[in-house]
Amino acid sequence: MKTALTIFTAVVLSILAGCDGAAEEKELLKEGKELLKERKELLKEGKELLTVDFQEGQSLRYRFVSSRDIALDWDPTKSRTKPGQSSIDRSSESMEIVVAYTPIEVDPYGLTTIKATCESVKVKRSKGPSGRGARKDAVESLPGKTFTLAVNATGKIEDYSQLDELIRQIGEKAFRTSTRSGRIKEPDMICDFIATQWFLWDSVSSIEKPAEGVSVGQTWSSKLSVPTPMVMRKARDVSYMLDEIRQTEKGQLAVIRSSYSLAKSVPSGWPIPYAGSFRMSGTFGFFRGYPILSLEGQGEELFNIDAGRIEQYNQQYQMQLEALLLGPLGLNPRITIKQKLTMQLLD
């Protein structure tokens, strides 16, 4: 629809500049008027078009933070019957990454190519080796790395190939160089990197009929990934809702609320950072499975309608799992993960 306005304006200016009434120009003018009328009708119905806009050469820098608090209860029964004798092992980890997105080829009628540059990455853990001998997290090799994305006006990413290749490359860095004891994977936050980059503009690109616009109170659904400290491939069902339209100095902001629950399946096209068989080091290398008992949460996103870009988002959810131990110990520890994902426009 925004393209229709561009066509309409261009035709009107060409006529005012002294162009003759050529048949082709008349057709364009007619098309522009019809589409402009259609857009106005949508606005009268209280609907807004949520489309992603890009300006060639104009970079947008975002800070992403993925953090989680982990509570591992080795004996849930004891914790319930004897509150004073805690068997809970607590830890936390976080990743902060700044990425700049620069459109290098803008096509308002088709795909726009965006170059993403990873500027900085910080990983923190409350437990684990520290000091000079500590092994860096695989994602800490990302600064300076780049990848391109091909995106249409609805925010749907049509080409992930370079991002997919980068994910595989950093996936290899998660393994110990020595293979004398087999392939051993160190803890990493690659799935957190995937959660921040693979699903850019998901709230907009998942609208079923974007050309019809969205009205306040309207809902639509999608799926997002579930980053965890262990190796597992899970998804969360997302229900988006356009909650309100705020008038600000920056323009109209669409307030998009979201709620999360455990999805029954994971889309086959999502990336897998690791290949082959391996063992995981650390606490989560002792378990042989993680049945998920529950997942629930909610979030909020601010999308600038006039600028066609995300200003920020905040996603939070809590997940409970049961850990299955190797061997005949008869224990089924309970794991509670409180996850938070945020994005903030810096410029």
Residue pairs with C-beta under 8 A, 6 or more apart in sequence:
1 35
1 38
1 39
1 42
1 49
1 51
1 211
2 49
2 51
2 53
2 108
2 153
2 308
3 108
3 109
3 153
4 31
4 32
4 35
4 36
4 38
4 39
5 32
5 35
5 36
5 39
6 108
7 28
7 31
7 32
7 35
8 29
8 32
8 33
8 35
8 36
9 32
11 25
11 28
11 29
11 32
12 29
12 32
14 25
15 21
15 25
15 29
19 25
39 49
42 49
42 212
42 213
43 213
45 213
45 215
46 215
46 216
47 212
47 213
47 214
47 215
48 213
48 214
48 215
48 242
48 245
48 252
48 254
48 305
49 210
49 211
49 213
49 214
49 305
50 204
50 207
50 210
50 213
50 214
50 254
50 303
50 305
51 153
51 154
51 155
51 204
51 210
51 308
52 151
52 153
52 154
52 155
52 201
52 204
52 205
52 308
52 309
53 153
53 307
53 308
53 309
54 103
54 106
54 112
54 114
54 151
54 308
55 103
55 106
56 103
56 104
56 105
56 106
57 102
57 103
58 102
58 103
59 100
59 101
59 102
59 347
60 100
60 101
60 309
60 345
60 347
61 98
61 99
61 100
61 101
61 119
61 345
61 346
61 347
62 98
62 99
62 100
62 101
62 310
62 343
62 344
62 345
62 346
63 96
63 97
63 98
63 343
63 344
63 346
64 95
64 96
64 97
64 98
64 99
64 196
64 341
64 342
64 343
65 94
65 95
65 96
65 340
65 341
65 342
66 94
66 95
66 189
66 192
66 195
66 196
66 227
66 339
66 340
66 341
67 92
67 93
67 94
67 95
67 339
67 340
68 92
68 93
68 94
68 227
68 229
68 337
68 338
68 339
68 340
69 90
69 91
69 92
69 337
69 338
70 90
70 91
70 92
70 93
70 229
70 335
70 336
70 337
71 88
71 89
71 90
71 335
71 336
71 337
72 88
72 89
72 90
72 91
72 283
72 323
72 333
72 334
72 335
73 79
73 87
73 88
73 89
73 333
73 334
73 335
73 336
74 87
74 88
74 89
74 331
74 333
75 87
75 331
75 333
76 332
76 333
76 334
78 85
78 87
79 85
79 86
79 87
79 88
89 283
90 126
91 125
91 126
91 127
92 124
92 125
92 126
93 123
93 124
93 125
93 126
93 187
93 189
93 229
94 123
94 124
95 121
95 122
95 123
95 137
95 139
95 189
95 192
95 193
96 120
96 121
96 122
97 118
97 120
97 121
97 122
97 139
97 142
97 193
97 196
98 118
98 119
98 120
98 346
99 116
99 117
99 118
99 119
99 196
99 197
100 116
100 117
100 119
101 114
101 115
101 116
102 114
102 115
102 116
102 117
103 112
103 113
103 114
103 115
104 113
104 114
104 115
104 148
105 112
105 113
106 112
108 153
110 152
111 150
111 151
111 152
111 158
111 159
112 150
112 151
112 152
112 153
113 148
113 149
113 150
113 151
114 148
114 149
114 150
114 151
115 146
115 147
115 148
116 146
116 147
116 148
116 149
116 163
116 197
117 144
117 145
117 146
118 142
118 143
118 144
118 145
118 146
119 143
120 143
121 139
121 140
121 142
121 143
123 136
123 137
123 139
123 140
123 189
125 187
128 134
128 187
128 282
129 135
135 186
137 186
137 187
137 188
137 189
138 170
138 171
138 173
138 174
138 186
138 188
138 189
138 190
139 170
139 188
139 189
139 190
139 192
139 193
141 170
141 173
142 166
142 170
142 193
145 166
147 162
147 163
147 165
147 166
148 159
148 162
149 157
149 159
149 160
149 162
149 163
149 200
150 157
150 158
150 159
151 157
151 158
151 201
152 158
154 204
154 205
154 207
154 210
155 200
155 201
155 202
155 204
155 205
156 201
156 205
157 198
157 200
157 201
157 205
160 198
160 271
163 197
163 198
163 271
164 271
167 190
167 193
167 194
167 271
167 273
168 271
168 273
168 275
170 188
170 190
170 193
170 273
171 190
171 273
171 274
171 275
174 185
174 186
174 188
174 190
174 273
174 274
175 183
175 184
175 185
175 186
175 278
176 183
176 184
176 185
176 186
176 281
182 278
182 279
183 276
183 277
183 278
183 279
184 278
184 279
184 280
184 281
185 231
185 274
185 278
185 279
185 280
185 281
186 281
186 282
187 229
187 280
187 281
187 282
187 284
189 227
190 273
191 225
191 227
191 228
191 273
192 227
192 341
194 225
194 227
194 270
194 271
194 273
195 224
195 225
195 226
195 227
195 341
196 341
196 343
198 225
198 270
198 271
199 224
199 225
200 310
201 310
202 222
202 224
202 238
203 222
203 240
203 256
203 258
203 301
203 303
203 310
203 313
204 210
204 303
206 220
206 221
206 222
206 238
206 240
207 214
207 220
208 220
214 220
214 242
214 254
215 242
216 242
216 243
216 244
216 245
217 241
217 242
217 243
218 241
218 242
219 239
219 240
219 241
220 239
220 240
221 237
221 238
221 239
221 240
222 238
222 240
223 235
223 236
223 237
223 238
223 263
223 266
223 267
224 235
224 236
224 238
224 260
224 315
225 234
225 235
225 236
225 270
226 232
226 234
226 235
226 236
226 295
226 319
226 339
227 339
227 341
228 234
228 290
228 319
228 337
229 284
229 337
230 280
230 284
230 287
230 290
231 274
231 280
231 284
232 290
233 266
233 270
233 272
234 262
234 263
234 266
234 292
235 263
235 265
235 266
235 267
235 270
236 260
236 261
236 262
236 263
236 295
236 297
236 317
237 260
237 261
237 262
237 263
238 258
238 259
238 260
239 258
239 259
240 256
240 257
240 258
241 256
241 257
241 258
242 254
242 255
242 256
243 255
243 256
243 257
243 300
244 255
245 252
245 253
245 254
245 255
245 305
246 252
246 253
246 255
246 302
250 304
250 306
250 307
250 311
251 304
251 305
251 306
251 307
252 304
252 305
252 306
253 302
253 303
253 304
253 305
253 311
254 302
254 303
254 304
254 305
255 300
255 301
255 302
256 300
256 301
256 302
256 303
257 298
257 299
257 300
258 298
258 299
258 300
258 301
258 315
259 296
259 297
259 298
259 299
260 295
260 296
260 297
260 298
260 299
260 315
260 317
261 295
261 296
262 292
262 294
262 295
262 319
279 285
286 325
286 326
287 323
287 324
287 325
287 326
287 333
288 324
288 325
288 326
289 323
289 324
290 321
290 322
290 323
290 324
290 335
291 321
291 322
291 324
292 319
292 320
292 321
293 320
293 321
293 322
294 318
294 319
294 320
295 317
295 318
295 319
295 320
296 317
296 318
297 315
297 316
297 317
297 318
297 339
298 316
298 317
299 313
299 314
299 315
299 316
299 341
300 313
300 314
301 310
301 312
301 313
301 314
302 310
302 311
302 312
302 313
303 309
303 310
303 311
304 310
304 311
309 345
310 343
310 345
311 345
312 342
312 343
312 344
312 345
313 341
313 342
313 343
314 340
314 341
314 342
315 339
315 340
315 341
315 342
316 338
316 339
316 340
316 341
317 339
318 336
318 337
318 338
318 339
319 336
319 337
319 339
320 334
320 335
320 336
320 337
321 334
321 335
321 336
321 337
322 332
322 333
322 334
322 335
323 332
323 333
323 334
323 335
324 332
325 331
325 332
325 333
